[in-house]
Amino acid sequence: MAQIGKAPCDNALILHGAKTQEGACPDASKPWVLAAAIVGSSMAFIDGTVVNVALPAIQADLRATAFQAQWVVESYALLLAALLLVGGALGDHFGRRRIFAIGVGIFALASVACGLSGSVQQLIAARAVQGIGAALLVPGSLALISAAFPEKERGKAIGVWSGFSGITAAAGPVLGGFLVDHFSWAWAFLINVPMALLVLWIAWRHVPESRGSSASGGLDLMGALLATAGLGGIVYAFIEAPTQHWRSPAVLAALGIGIAASAGFIAVERRARTPMLPLALLRIGNFSGANLLTLLLYAALGGGLYFFPLNLIQVQGYSATVAGAALLPFILIMFALSGWAGQLVDRFGPRLPLVIGPAIAAAGFALFAVPGVEASYWRGFFPAVVVLGFGMTVTVAPLTTTVMNAVGPEQAGVASGVNNAVSRAAAVLAIAVFGVIMAWAFDGALVDNLRGIGASPEATAFLEGERSKLAGAALPPGVDAATAAALKKAVAESFVAGFRWVMLLSAGLAVLSALSAWLMIGGGAAKDHGSGG
């Protein structure tokens, strides 16, 4: 018998004792593969949700501006979005277990560097390295499951992976908030280390190696470079414009590089032998429609929910633990109803749920714009969380099904990777753009609110210098308690004014995503791969 963890487990033929079995790995290794995939991907899921909860503490401790705090999230998300497809291709070429383990190792080392960061610049750099590690481990987790389980068992295995990933995604922000409240924000990163050590031990001892059928093809390194430069340039311009202004040479240069690199990316993908983004897929109606919906809806989700924990902690005065638990109803609704939602396409076709789901999500985003300062969670934010959660539940499973049904099985991995990359790139761009809108609305409201309370010129000038911190702005020293309370309320109300703009913009993007589904996605279930509206 081949030694588990040492012998290769290629998709074409698997040695299993004296017998051969096509498309599967030895039965004894399957639980270990599933465990490695669950714990490994959970690291990235937890990190993506915990950091938003830890941002107010990071901003206060490292004296970061709101735009530097954005980079703490964006540097990670940018590298992950740009290199996600390359990470999957590297696994197919050089071994999925090997690339997955390398990604876990990089992620763990970068997590230690994040926890030990003494400045926001060091933290941003460490987060960028974390994104590189995540780009290797995230596609590797599902690739390991696909290689280990035959087609008839794969759906159940992915269901188990999805269920446990949902549980960790729900528990992560609560645990992270507890660590921030009782210890330090650094522990929000350091909790990755024991998880990484467990995954590396499982991968080394019990996970067979596997490679993809396209292992002999080339890697689209130029596409990856241009995608990173394109996203990076545009994101840098939008994040830095509120402080450096749009006429700044650095902002204009970054925007120019971003636009030029994006155009170059399209040109390269048209000629590449193994492109990151196969442009031919975009001619499939259901595929292009589903990805346009993904771009709009996940921009709304990523951009809107980035500011939600900041509102709860810096404006409403909630603890990090409570803020981390605020989205639990959203996650639990998706977890409980995911099986029901998965049957909607079979019953109604893809168009109807992909119109109704985003429309419900739009109502949820609009409800987020209702609460003001000192709002009750149960009366102010809970209804919005529930409605948004139900809307996303109706959308996500049919969206995934539509993407996968739009192409043949030989392109399923590429289609899934493209859709995943689109969703992450949408969030990267949305946080940058929404940050500009938030800064504009905050600045305008702050001027009006300070004038309304009759703030002194000295207090107004001081807060003008602190406005880049948004709701984390410090108050002028030496003011009396009544004045401090009035100034604090003025800052909080200014943030809420910007938050309302952000959430209404998110609602508008969700409505546009519903409209795109109505216009571009076929009404009936596709019977032939590639059929569409």
VEXMI-357689 format. One line per 10 residues: number of its first residue (from 1); their letters; for each residue x, y, z of C-alpha. Coordinates in Angstrom, 2 decimals. Each point is the difference from the previous one (the first is absolute). Last residue first. Example, Ala and Ser with C-alpha at 12.3 -4.5 7.8 and 13.67 -1.06 7.14 Angstrom:
// VEXMI-357689
2	sa	13.67,-1.06,7.14  -1.37,-3.44,0.66
END
This chain:
// VEXMI-357689
533	ggsghdkaag	-29.62,34.59,-21.32  2.13,-3.05,0.37  1.06,-3.32,-1.33  3.64,-0.88,0.56  -0.56,-3.47,1.25  -3.23,-1.45,-1.30  -3.10,-0.46,2.12  -0.07,3.50,1.40  -2.72,0.52,2.57  -2.49,2.53,-1.30
523	ggimlwasla	-0.09,3.79,0.25  3.35,0.71,-1.61  2.26,2.57,1.63  0.83,3.32,-1.66  -2.87,2.47,0.45  -1.60,-1.19,3.24  3.37,-0.89,1.53  1.38,3.45,-0.85  -3.07,1.60,1.60  0.58,-1.93,3.23
513	slvalgasll	3.63,1.14,-0.01  -1.14,3.59,-0.58  -2.28,-0.25,3.04  2.92,-1.30,2.08  2.16,2.90,-1.21  -2.70,2.46,1.09  -0.26,-1.60,3.44  3.77,0.27,0.38  -0.24,3.70,-0.93  -2.68,0.37,2.67
503	mvwrfgavfs	2.32,-1.71,2.47  2.96,2.24,-0.81  -2.05,3.21,0.12  -1.45,-1.06,3.35  3.48,-0.72,1.36  1.12,3.50,-1.02  -2.79,1.61,2.04  0.68,-2.48,2.82  3.63,1.16,0.05  -1.10,3.62,0.29
493	eavakklaaa	-2.39,-0.92,2.81  2.87,-1.58,1.90  2.28,3.02,-0.49  -2.73,2.40,1.18  -0.78,-2.28,2.95  3.64,0.05,1.06  0.08,3.79,-0.30  -3.11,0.36,2.20  1.37,-2.43,2.60  3.38,1.79,0.07
483	taadvgppla	-1.75,3.36,0.42  -1.99,-1.31,2.95  3.06,-1.61,1.59  2.22,3.07,-0.23  2.64,0.42,-2.70  3.70,-0.39,0.92  1.13,-2.08,-2.95  -1.95,0.08,-3.27  -1.78,-3.31,-0.73  1.64,-2.88,-1.87
473	agalksrege	-1.48,-1.19,-3.29  -0.83,-3.71,-0.17  -3.38,0.76,-1.61  1.82,1.27,-3.12  3.79,-0.28,0.51  0.67,2.32,-2.97  -2.06,2.64,1.84  2.62,0.47,2.71  1.58,3.19,-1.36  -3.43,1.55,-0.55
463	lfataepsag	-0.83,-1.12,3.53  2.72,2.31,1.37  -1.07,2.93,-2.19  -3.61,-0.33,1.11  1.02,-0.21,3.66  2.13,3.16,-0.34  -2.70,1.84,-1.97  -2.47,-0.75,2.82  -2.89,-2.36,-0.65  -3.42,1.62,-0.30
453	igrlndvlag	-1.96,-3.24,0.11  -1.39,0.47,-3.52  3.32,1.21,-1.45  1.67,-3.17,1.21  -2.85,-2.05,-1.49  0.13,1.77,-3.39  3.79,-0.36,-0.37  -0.18,-3.62,1.19  -2.77,-0.82,-2.49  2.09,1.16,-2.96
443	dfawamivgf	3.12,-1.82,1.14  -1.88,-3.22,0.76  -1.79,0.00,-3.38  3.24,0.45,-1.94  1.97,-2.47,2.15  -2.74,-2.65,-0.28  -0.18,0.46,-3.78  3.77,-0.38,-0.35  -0.02,-3.07,2.26  -2.84,-1.45,-2.05
433	vaialvaaar	2.30,0.06,-3.04  2.87,-1.79,1.78  -2.25,-2.48,1.79  -1.81,-0.65,-3.28  3.17,-0.73,-1.96  1.20,-2.70,2.37  -3.52,-1.44,0.43  -0.46,-0.31,-3.76  3.43,-1.62,-0.35  -1.08,-2.64,2.53
423	svannvgsav	-3.25,-0.81,-1.82  1.70,-0.02,-3.41  2.74,-2.34,1.26  -2.60,-2.47,1.29  -1.89,0.13,-3.31  3.22,-0.56,-1.97  1.02,-2.90,2.24  -3.40,-1.69,-0.31  0.11,0.31,-3.79  3.56,-1.31,-0.15
413	gaqepgvanm	-0.89,-3.01,2.14  -3.15,-0.74,-1.98  1.75,0.16,-3.37  0.19,-3.76,-0.66  -3.50,-0.37,1.46  -1.50,2.15,-2.76  -1.01,3.59,0.62  -3.16,1.88,0.99  -0.97,-2.63,2.57  2.88,1.00,2.31
403	vtttlpavtv	-0.80,3.72,-0.07  -3.73,-0.60,0.35  0.50,-2.37,2.95  2.22,2.52,1.78  -2.59,2.75,-0.51  -2.84,-2.30,1.06  1.89,-0.78,3.25  0.85,3.64,0.72  -3.21,1.88,-0.83  -2.83,-1.22,2.25
393	tmgfglvvva	2.45,-0.11,2.90  1.24,3.50,-0.84  -3.54,1.36,0.25  -0.65,-1.86,3.25  3.17,1.35,1.56  -0.77,3.54,-1.14  -3.48,-0.21,1.55  1.38,-1.40,3.26  2.88,2.49,0.28  -2.32,2.94,-0.74
383	pffgrwysae	-2.53,-1.13,2.60  2.83,-0.40,2.59  1.47,3.47,-0.58  -2.40,2.49,1.58  -2.59,-1.75,2.15  2.18,-2.83,1.31  3.28,1.94,-0.15  -1.39,3.06,1.76  1.22,3.25,-1.55  2.15,2.46,1.96
373	vgpvaflafg	0.65,2.05,-3.17  -2.38,-0.54,-2.94  -1.64,-3.14,-1.36  -1.70,0.14,-3.47  2.83,-0.48,-2.51  0.40,-3.69,0.87  -3.60,-0.50,-1.15  1.04,1.00,-3.54  2.60,-2.77,-0.04  -2.68,-2.52,0.97
363	aaaiapgivl	-2.38,1.25,-2.69  2.79,-0.43,-2.56  0.54,-3.55,1.26  -3.67,-0.74,-0.74  0.51,1.26,-3.56  3.24,-2.02,-0.23  -1.94,-3.19,0.82  -3.06,0.71,-2.20  1.91,0.48,-3.26  2.45,-2.89,0.41
353	plrpgfrdvl	-2.81,-2.18,1.39  -2.11,0.62,-3.16  2.75,-0.24,-2.62  1.57,-3.34,0.92  -2.86,-2.42,-0.72  -3.05,-0.36,2.24  0.10,-3.48,1.53  3.52,-1.19,-0.82  1.40,3.51,0.57  -1.70,0.24,3.40
343	qgawgslafm	1.35,-3.32,1.30  3.24,1.44,1.44  -2.01,2.58,1.94  -1.62,-2.75,2.07  3.38,-1.53,0.83  1.49,3.42,0.83  -2.85,0.85,2.38  1.62,-0.76,3.37  3.54,1.14,-0.90  -1.13,3.18,-1.76
333	ilifpllaag	-2.28,0.88,2.89  2.81,-0.77,2.48  2.42,2.29,-1.84  -2.33,3.00,-0.06  -1.17,-0.62,3.58  3.66,-0.03,1.12  0.68,3.41,-1.57  -0.03,1.90,3.31  2.14,-2.57,1.82  3.28,1.70,-0.83
323	avtasygqvq	-1.48,3.35,1.02  -0.94,-1.52,3.36  3.54,-1.29,0.54  1.57,3.27,-1.21  -2.01,1.87,2.61  -2.84,2.26,-1.09  0.32,3.78,0.27  -2.53,0.90,-2.70  2.43,2.23,-1.89  3.48,-1.57,0.21
313	ilnlpffylg	-1.00,-3.62,0.63  -3.27,-0.50,-1.90  0.77,2.46,-2.78  3.50,-1.40,-0.53  -1.48,-3.52,-0.04  -2.36,1.06,-2.85  2.55,1.90,-2.12  1.41,-3.07,-1.81  -3.57,-1.35,-0.29  -0.89,2.52,-2.66
303	gglaaylllt	3.04,-0.36,-2.24  0.14,-3.80,0.08  -3.75,-0.54,-0.39  -0.64,2.71,-2.59  3.05,-1.01,-2.03  -1.17,-3.58,0.42  -3.32,0.91,-1.61  1.40,1.91,-2.95  2.86,-2.31,-0.98  -2.00,-3.16,0.70
293	llnagsfngi	-2.89,1.20,-2.17  2.48,0.71,-2.78  1.41,-3.49,0.58  -3.42,-1.63,-0.25  -0.80,1.89,-3.20  3.34,-0.94,-1.58  -0.54,-3.66,0.83  -3.69,-0.08,-0.94  0.66,1.61,-3.39  3.11,-1.94,-1.00
283	rllalplmpt	2.17,2.49,-1.90  1.86,0.72,3.26  1.37,-3.55,-0.06  1.98,0.83,-3.13  1.95,2.54,2.05  1.83,-2.77,1.87  1.11,1.96,3.09  3.30,-1.28,1.40  1.00,-0.92,-3.55  1.57,-3.33,-1.00
273	rarrevaifg	1.30,0.61,-3.54  -0.10,3.78,0.45  -1.07,2.12,-2.99  -3.33,1.51,1.12  1.17,-0.01,3.63  2.93,2.25,-0.92  -2.22,2.65,-1.56  -2.44,-0.04,2.94  2.88,0.31,2.48  1.53,2.85,-2.02
263	asaaigigla	-3.23,1.97,0.35  0.07,-0.60,3.76  3.70,0.94,0.11  -0.72,3.28,-1.78  -2.91,0.86,2.31  1.96,-0.82,3.17  3.16,1.74,-1.18  -2.00,3.14,-0.80  -1.77,-0.10,3.37  3.32,-0.45,1.81
253	alvapsrwhq	1.57,2.87,-1.92  -2.98,2.28,0.70  0.11,-0.85,3.72  3.78,0.51,0.24  -0.10,3.24,-2.01  -2.70,1.41,2.33  -2.90,1.49,-1.95  -2.49,-2.41,1.56  0.73,1.10,3.56  2.80,-1.33,2.29
243	tpaeifayvi	-2.32,-0.73,2.95  -3.30,-0.92,-1.68  1.87,-1.30,-3.10  2.07,-2.58,1.91  -2.59,-2.78,0.12  -1.35,0.57,-3.52  3.42,0.26,-1.65  1.44,-2.98,1.88  -2.97,-2.18,-1.02  0.40,0.94,-3.67
233	gglgatalla	3.74,-0.68,-0.02  -0.26,-3.22,1.97  -2.78,-1.48,-2.11  1.86,0.63,-3.23  3.44,-0.87,1.37  -1.27,-3.26,1.50  -1.88,-0.94,-3.17  3.05,0.91,-2.10  2.29,-2.23,2.04  -2.48,-2.90,0.02
223	gmldlggsas	-0.52,0.26,-3.75  3.76,0.04,-0.54  0.31,-3.12,2.17  -2.56,-1.93,-2.04  1.48,-3.40,0.72  0.61,-2.50,-2.78  -1.67,-3.32,-0.64  1.42,-3.44,0.94  -1.96,-0.16,3.26  -3.29,0.28,-1.87
213	sgrsepvhrw	-1.36,-3.30,1.39  0.50,1.35,3.48  2.47,-1.31,2.57  -0.37,-2.01,3.18  2.02,-0.74,3.14  -1.51,-2.14,2.72  -1.02,1.56,3.34  0.79,-1.99,3.16  3.34,0.80,1.60  1.18,3.22,-1.62
203	aiwlvllamp	-3.45,1.52,-0.53  -1.19,-0.90,3.50  3.12,1.48,1.63  -0.21,3.14,-2.16  -3.68,0.45,0.90  0.66,-0.32,3.75  2.91,2.47,-0.17  -2.21,2.46,-1.90  -2.76,-0.18,2.60  2.53,0.58,2.78
193	vnilfawaws	1.28,3.12,-1.86  -3.28,1.57,-1.13  -0.91,1.08,3.53  2.95,2.43,-0.31  -1.94,2.34,-2.29  -2.94,0.93,2.26  2.53,-0.36,2.82  1.68,3.23,-1.12  -3.24,1.90,0.69  0.85,-0.38,3.67
183	fhdvlfgglv	-1.21,-1.80,3.14  -3.54,0.24,1.40  -1.90,2.10,-2.56  2.07,-0.96,-3.05  -0.02,-3.69,0.95  -3.77,0.07,0.53  -0.52,1.76,-3.32  2.09,-2.61,-1.77  -1.98,-2.82,1.58  -3.29,1.63,-1.03
173	pgaaatigsf	1.36,0.84,-3.47  1.17,-3.59,-0.55  -3.04,-1.89,1.30  -2.23,0.76,-2.99  2.70,-0.60,-2.62  1.00,-3.14,1.90  -3.57,-1.31,-0.16  -0.32,0.89,-3.67  3.26,-1.79,-0.78  -1.38,-3.05,1.81
163	gswvgiakgr	-3.08,0.01,-2.21  1.87,0.73,-3.23  2.52,-2.79,0.56  -2.81,-2.43,0.84  -1.86,1.07,-3.15  3.20,-0.30,-2.03  0.32,-3.59,1.22  -3.65,-0.74,-0.83  0.39,1.40,-3.50  3.24,-1.88,-0.58
153	ekepfaasil	-1.29,-3.49,0.76  -1.51,-0.80,-3.43  2.78,1.92,-1.76  2.82,-1.95,1.61  1.64,1.55,3.09  3.70,0.69,0.48  0.71,2.26,-2.97  -3.08,2.19,0.47  0.70,0.26,3.75  3.63,1.03,-0.59
143	alsgpvllaa	-1.12,2.57,-2.60  -2.48,1.44,2.51  2.78,0.76,2.49  2.57,0.96,-2.64  -2.07,2.92,-1.29  0.26,1.65,3.46  3.55,-1.15,0.86  2.06,1.70,-2.71  -1.83,3.33,-0.17  -0.13,-0.03,3.81
133	gigqvaraai	3.80,-0.05,0.16  0.26,2.97,-2.35  -2.64,1.85,2.02  1.98,-0.61,3.20  2.99,1.61,-1.72  -2.16,3.10,-0.59  -1.12,-0.11,3.64  3.63,0.08,1.10  0.60,3.14,-2.08  -3.12,1.71,1.41
123	lqqvsgslgc	1.03,-0.92,3.55  3.49,1.42,-0.46  -1.49,3.26,-1.30  -2.46,0.11,2.92  2.86,-0.06,2.44  1.32,-2.39,2.66  -0.99,-3.19,-1.77  0.45,-3.14,2.15  -3.47,-1.41,-0.64  0.24,0.69,-3.73
113	avsalafigv	3.45,-1.65,-0.20  -1.42,-3.08,1.75  -2.86,-0.05,-2.52  2.56,0.30,-2.83  1.72,-3.13,1.25  -3.34,-1.84,0.15  -1.15,1.10,-3.46  3.35,-0.93,-1.55  -0.21,-3.47,1.58  -3.62,-0.53,-1.06
103	giafirrrgf	0.83,1.07,-3.56  2.98,-2.37,-0.12  -2.27,-2.80,1.23  -2.59,0.71,-2.72  2.74,0.21,-2.63  1.40,-3.40,1.02  -3.38,-1.69,0.44  -1.17,1.23,-3.38  3.08,-1.11,-1.89  2.27,2.00,-2.30
93	hdglaggvll	-2.20,0.69,-3.02  -3.57,-0.31,1.29  0.95,1.72,3.26  1.70,2.82,-1.89  -3.18,0.46,-2.08  -2.13,0.40,3.13  2.39,2.57,1.43  0.08,1.85,-3.33  -3.79,0.26,0.10  0.10,1.55,3.49
83	laalllayse	2.93,2.31,-0.72  -1.83,3.28,-0.70  -2.80,-0.49,2.53  2.31,-1.17,2.80  2.57,2.72,-0.66  -2.68,2.71,0.14  -1.87,-1.49,2.96  3.06,0.05,2.24  1.15,3.51,-0.93  -3.64,1.14,0.11
73	vvwqaqfata	-0.77,-0.90,3.60  2.96,1.70,1.68  -0.18,2.55,-2.82  -3.40,1.12,1.26  1.53,0.64,3.41  2.52,2.27,-1.72  -2.97,1.87,-1.50  -1.72,0.34,3.37  3.20,1.48,1.40  2.23,-2.11,2.19
63	rldaqiapla	1.06,0.78,3.55  1.44,-3.52,0.39  -2.05,-0.74,3.13  -3.13,1.94,-1.02  -0.13,-1.29,-3.58  0.78,-3.55,1.07  -2.73,0.11,2.65  -2.50,1.34,-2.54  1.16,-2.57,-2.60  -0.41,-3.11,2.20
53	vnvvtgdifa	-3.58,-0.71,-1.10  0.93,0.44,-3.66  3.02,-2.26,0.56  -2.13,-2.84,1.36  -2.06,-0.52,-3.16  2.75,-0.59,-2.58  2.21,-1.75,2.52  -2.73,-2.47,0.88  -0.60,-0.90,-3.64  3.73,-0.29,-0.77
43	mssgviaaal	0.67,-2.26,2.97  -3.20,-1.91,-0.71  1.42,-0.94,-3.41  2.78,-1.95,1.70  -2.17,-1.55,2.72  -2.61,-1.25,-2.48  2.44,-1.11,-2.72  2.23,-1.84,2.47  -2.99,-1.74,1.59  -1.40,-1.03,-3.40
33	vwpksadpca	3.35,-1.42,-1.08  0.27,-1.85,3.31  -3.49,-1.47,-0.36  0.89,-1.14,-3.57  3.37,-1.60,0.81  -1.32,-3.37,1.17  -2.17,-0.31,-3.11  3.02,0.06,-2.33  -0.37,2.81,-2.56  -2.60,0.44,-2.73
23	geqtkaghli	-0.44,0.75,-3.70  0.56,-3.47,-1.46  0.59,-2.93,2.31  2.76,-2.53,-0.39  0.26,-3.18,2.01  2.90,-1.81,1.66  0.08,2.44,2.88  -1.49,3.26,-1.20  2.13,1.56,-2.74  -1.90,2.91,-1.48
13	landcpakgi	-0.34,0.75,-3.72  -0.88,3.13,-1.97  -0.59,2.46,2.81  3.49,-0.52,1.34  0.48,-1.11,3.60  3.75,-0.04,0.44  1.56,-2.19,2.65  1.43,1.59,3.15  -2.91,1.06,2.18  -1.44,-3.48,0.15
3	qam	2.56,-2.67,-0.83  -1.10,-1.90,-3.07  -1.22,-3.47,0.80
END
